[in-house]
């Protein structure tokens, strides 16, 4: 398979504007942010196997679509990165075998690994040779592989691609909880599934549709500031990077918080505030105060966290977040805890809110 470098089109998505390249093979799709021949050192990279059930029909019992969406968000946020999408349903066995396995899981009350065993088939026969071929065609020898699957990493390493790993953070639902634990326990995956139920442990948040997702700037809670309604605190925060009203309005009207962020990223070098690093905390705190003041249900949720440490768990932003090892500044978590303290003070909290503490 040979990638047709000069044959590409724009792929507008809720996460940002990607490019889709001609792979010369209908079973493989290649998308990226920016020029695919200019991805720099250690680009984000995911080789993703198709899952028609979740990606087309919205099935909730796996994490396939979630992983693809998270990868695209991270690539859009960074402004570079590549996804190779390949038709390898059912861990390479095909859609018919996949349907048989899922039906057995339903009828026999077994997990996905046991279903494959009962069918007498290997757990995973996928190959990533074409993805390796594309990387070598692009002269890319080192990637940050977005995956929780050690087998995938080993394949790339064995075929001349040096990798470091960026784990995805699954959206845990009742429909996929057991499946995710099976992937870890029986298939050797490294999904971060640590329980958040222990009240003595920090509260980790990142995805807006995960537990404690209300703490994310991407949560769908509008704020009224500067005489306008902002769809999310992320919209407001990104717009404050600029003084030009037309550009601020463009960001305010972005369809998603990710598009608001990518729009700001595109213009910040040329039009951004010169003093932004000195005032960014001020605008973030202003947005958070408005969010939790204007949404009493969110204030109750925040107060219910007690005195637990709040951490935006991400390796993508060392200032606002932390990857979990203390190397990040976790400023978003710190400002949220400041707002929580303010809500707890008698001068700020109404009697109705105080009752929940």
C-alpha positions in Angstrom: 0.0 0.0 0.0 1.3 3.4 -0.9 0.0 6.6 0.6 -0.9 9.2 -2.0 0.7 12.3 -0.4 -0.7 14.8 -2.9 -4.3 13.5 -2.8 -6.1 14.7 0.3 -9.2 16.6 1.3 -10.2 18.6 4.4 -12.2 16.6 7.0 -14.1 19.1 9.2 -15.0 17.4 12.5 -16.3 18.5 16.0 -12.7 18.2 17.2 -11.2 20.4 14.4 -10.2 20.4 10.8 -8.3 17.2 9.8 -6.9 16.1 6.5 -8.0 12.8 5.0 -5.4 11.2 2.7 -5.8 8.7 -0.1 -4.3 5.4 1.1 -4.9 3.6 -2.2 -6.7 0.8 -0.3 -10.3 1.0 0.7 -9.6 -1.0 3.9 -7.4 1.8 5.3 -8.1 5.4 6.0 -5.4 7.9 7.0 -6.2 11.2 8.8 -4.0 13.8 10.4 -3.8 17.4 11.6 -1.6 19.5 9.4 0.7 18.4 6.6 1.3 14.6 7.0 4.9 15.1 5.8 5.6 17.6 8.5 4.6 16.0 11.8 7.7 16.7 13.8 9.4 14.5 16.4 7.4 11.9 18.2 4.0 12.7 16.8 0.8 11.2 18.4 -0.1 8.1 16.4 -3.0 5.7 16.6 -3.7 2.6 14.5 -7.4 2.0 15.1 -9.4 -1.1 14.1 -12.9 -0.5 13.0 -15.9 -1.1 15.2 -19.1 -0.7 13.2 -21.3 -1.3 16.3 -20.0 1.7 18.3 -18.7 4.0 15.6 -21.8 3.8 13.3 -24.7 2.6 15.4 -23.6 4.0 18.8 -23.3 0.8 20.8 -22.3 1.4 24.4 -20.8 -2.0 25.3 -17.2 -1.3 24.3 -14.7 1.6 24.2 -13.8 1.7 20.5 -15.5 4.8 19.5 -14.4 6.5 22.7 -10.8 5.8 22.0 -11.0 7.2 18.5 -12.7 10.3 19.7 -10.2 10.9 22.5 -7.3 10.4 20.1 -8.7 13.0 17.7 -9.3 15.4 20.6 -5.7 15.0 21.7 -4.3 15.4 18.2 -6.5 18.5 17.6 -5.4 20.0 20.9 -1.7 19.4 20.0 -2.0 20.5 16.4 -0.4 17.4 14.9 -0.8 13.7 14.9 -1.9 10.8 12.7 -4.6 8.1 12.8 -4.5 5.0 10.6 -8.0 3.5 10.5 -8.2 -0.1 9.3 -11.0 -2.6 8.7 -10.2 -5.3 11.2 -13.5 -6.1 13.0 -13.6 -8.6 15.8 -9.9 -8.4 16.5 -9.1 -9.4 13.0 -11.7 -12.3 12.7 -14.4 -10.3 10.9 -17.9 -9.1 11.7 -19.6 -12.6 11.5 -17.3 -14.0 14.1 -17.7 -10.9 16.2 -21.4 -11.3 16.2 -21.1 -15.0 17.1 -18.9 -14.1 20.1 -21.2 -11.3 21.4 -24.2 -13.6 21.1 -22.4 -16.2 23.1 -21.5 -13.6 25.7 -25.3 -12.8 26.0 -26.6 -16.4 26.0 -23.9 -18.1 28.1 -23.1 -15.2 30.4 -19.4 -15.3 29.6 -16.9 -12.6 29.0 -15.3 -11.7 25.7 -12.2 -13.8 26.3 -14.2 -16.9 27.3 -16.4 -16.5 24.2 -13.4 -16.6 21.9 -12.1 -19.6 23.7 -15.4 -21.5 23.4 -15.4 -20.6 19.7 -11.9 -22.1 19.4 -10.4 -19.0 17.9 -7.4 -16.8 18.8 -8.0 -13.8 21.0 -6.4 -11.3 18.5 -5.0 -11.9 15.0 -4.8 -8.3 13.9 -1.8 -7.1 11.9 -0.5 -3.6 11.8 1.9 -4.0 8.9 0.2 -1.4 6.7 0.4 1.2 9.5 4.1 0.5 9.8 4.5 0.8 6.1 2.8 4.2 6.1 5.1 5.5 8.9 8.2 4.2 7.1 7.0 5.9 3.9 6.8 9.2 5.9 10.3 8.5 7.4 8.7 8.5 10.9 10.7 6.2 13.2 9.4 7.3 16.6 5.8 7.8 17.7 3.7 8.3 20.8 1.4 5.4 20.4 -2.2 6.1 21.6 -3.2 2.7 22.9 -3.7 0.5 25.9 -2.8 -2.7 24.0 0.7 -4.0 24.7 0.5 -6.3 21.7 0.0 -3.3 19.3 3.1 -1.6 20.8 5.1 -4.8 20.5 4.2 -5.1 16.9 5.4 -1.6 16.0 8.6 -2.0 18.1 9.4 -5.4 16.4 9.0 -3.7 13.0 11.3 -0.8 13.5 9.1 1.8 15.0 10.1 3.1 18.4 7.2 3.9 20.7 6.2 5.5 23.9 2.7 5.0 25.1 -0.2 7.4 25.7 -3.0 5.6 27.4 -6.6 6.4 26.6 -9.0 7.0 29.4 -12.2 4.9 28.9 -15.7 6.2 29.3 -16.9 3.7 31.9 -20.6 2.8 31.5 -22.7 0.0 32.9 -22.8 -1.5 29.5 -19.0 -1.8 29.1 -17.6 -2.0 32.6 -17.2 -5.8 32.7 -15.7 -5.8 29.2 -13.1 -3.2 30.1 -12.0 -5.2 33.2 -11.8 -8.3 31.1 -9.5 -6.5 28.6 -7.2 -5.7 31.5 -7.3 -9.0 33.4 -7.4 -11.5 30.6 -6.1 -9.7 27.5 -3.2 -7.8 29.1 -4.4 -4.3 28.3 -3.5 -1.3 30.5 -6.8 0.6 30.9 -6.7 3.0 33.8 -9.7 1.6 35.7 -8.8 2.6 39.3 -11.9 3.1 41.4 -12.9 6.7 42.3 -15.2 5.5 45.1 -12.6 5.7 47.9 -13.3 8.9 49.7 -9.7 9.1 50.8 -8.4 9.2 47.2 -8.0 12.1 44.9 -10.8 12.8 42.4 -9.5 12.5 38.9 -11.5 14.2 36.1 -11.0 14.8 32.4 -13.8 13.6 30.2 -17.0 15.6 30.5 -19.1 12.4 30.2 -17.2 10.5 32.9 -17.9 10.6 36.7 -17.0 14.1 38.0 -17.1 15.3 34.4 -19.0 18.3 35.6 -15.6 19.7 36.7 -14.3 19.7 33.1 -14.3 23.0 31.2 -15.9 20.9 28.4 -19.0 20.1 30.4 -22.1 21.4 28.8 -22.9 24.1 31.3 -23.2 27.6 29.9 -22.1 30.7 31.7 -23.3 34.3 31.5 -20.4 36.7 31.5 -19.6 40.0 29.9 -23.3 40.4 28.9 -23.2 37.2 26.8 -24.0 33.5 27.1 -21.0 31.2 26.6 -21.8 27.6 25.8 -19.0 26.3 28.1 -16.3 27.7 30.3 -13.9 26.6 27.7 -15.5 28.9 25.1 -15.1 31.8 27.5 -11.6 31.0 28.5 -10.3 30.6 25.0 -12.0 33.8 23.8 -10.2 35.8 26.5 -6.9 35.1 24.8 -7.8 37.9 22.4 -8.9 41.5 22.6 -10.5 41.6 19.1 -14.2 41.4 19.5 -14.8 39.7 16.2 -12.5 36.9 17.0 -13.9 36.5 20.5 -17.4 36.2 19.0 -16.2 33.6 16.5 -14.9 31.5 19.4 -18.0 32.0 21.4 -20.1 30.7 18.5 -17.9 27.6 17.9 -20.1 24.5 17.8 -18.0 22.6 20.4 -15.5 23.5 23.1 -12.9 21.6 21.1 -13.5 23.8 18.1 -13.4 26.9 20.3 -10.0 25.7 21.5 -8.6 24.9 18.1 -9.9 28.2 16.7 -8.0 30.0 19.5 -4.9 27.9 18.8 -4.9 28.9 15.1 -4.9 32.6 15.9 -3.1 33.1 19.2 0.4 33.5 17.9 -0.6 36.4 15.7 -3.4 38.0 17.6 -3.1 36.8 21.2 -2.7 39.0 24.3 0.9 39.7 25.0 0.3 39.4 28.7 -1.8 36.2 28.5 0.4 34.1 30.8 0.0 36.7 33.5 -3.8 36.9 33.4 -5.0 33.4 32.3 -5.6 32.2 35.9 -7.7 35.3 36.5 -10.0 34.5 33.6 -10.2 30.8 34.4 -11.2 31.6 38.0 -13.8 34.1 36.8 -15.3 31.4 34.5 -15.3 28.8 37.2 -17.0 31.1 39.8 -19.7 31.9 37.2 -20.2 28.2 36.4 -20.8 27.1 39.9 -22.7 30.1 41.0 -25.1 30.0 38.1 -25.6 26.2 38.3 -26.6 25.4 41.9 -26.7 21.7 41.1 -23.0 21.9 40.1 -22.2 23.7 43.3 -23.8 20.9 45.3 -21.7 18.4 43.3 -18.5 20.3 44.0 -19.3 20.6 47.7 -19.9 16.8 47.9 -16.2 16.2 47.1 -15.5 17.3 50.7 -11.8 17.9 51.1 -10.6 15.5 48.4 -7.8 16.6 46.1 -9.1 17.5 42.6 -6.9 16.6 39.7 -7.4 17.1 36.0 -5.8 13.8 34.9 -4.1 14.5 31.6 -0.6 14.4 30.1 -1.6 16.9 27.5 -1.3 20.1 29.6 1.3 20.3 32.3 0.0 23.7 33.5 -3.7 23.0 33.9 -3.5 19.3 34.5 -1.3 16.5 35.8 -0.5 13.0 34.3 -0.9 11.4 37.7 2.7 11.5 38.9 2.8 15.0 40.3 4.8 16.5 37.5 2.0 18.8 36.3 0.9 22.0 38.1 -2.8 21.0 38.1 -3.8 24.6 38.2 -7.4 23.8 37.1 -7.8 21.4 40.1 -6.3 24.0 42.4 -8.7 26.7 41.2 -11.6 24.4 41.6 -10.6 23.7 45.1 -10.4 27.4 45.7 -14.0 27.8 44.4 -15.0 24.9 46.7 -13.5 26.8 49.6 -15.4 29.9 48.7 -18.7 28.0 48.4 -18.1 26.6 51.8 -17.7 30.0 53.4 -20.8 31.4 55.1 -20.5 34.7 53.2 -20.9 32.9 49.8 -22.9 29.8 50.4 -26.7 30.0 50.7 -28.4 27.9 53.4 -29.6 25.5 50.7 -26.0 24.8 49.6 -24.6 24.7 53.1 -26.9 21.7 53.9 -25.1 19.5 51.5 -21.7 19.9 53.2 
